[in-house]
């Protein structure tokens, strides 16, 4: 859950919070001992907002992770 305030001192509704539900789903796949790849999807749903209804933002991530040592990626 995320509460966000906009225009706090410059609008009459600035003291009202926009409430969003944020969630992220990630899938990892290990190619070998050193390389991992991943894909992730993040969505923000506006639960209570003055300007937005429903899905307000969506992001997709792709990436790789290279393992340098046991402690460092």
Beta strands, then each sheet from edge to edge (+ up, - down):
strand 1: 2-4
strand 2: 18-30
strand 3: 35-48
strand 4: 54-66
sheet 1: 1+ 2- 3+ 4-
end
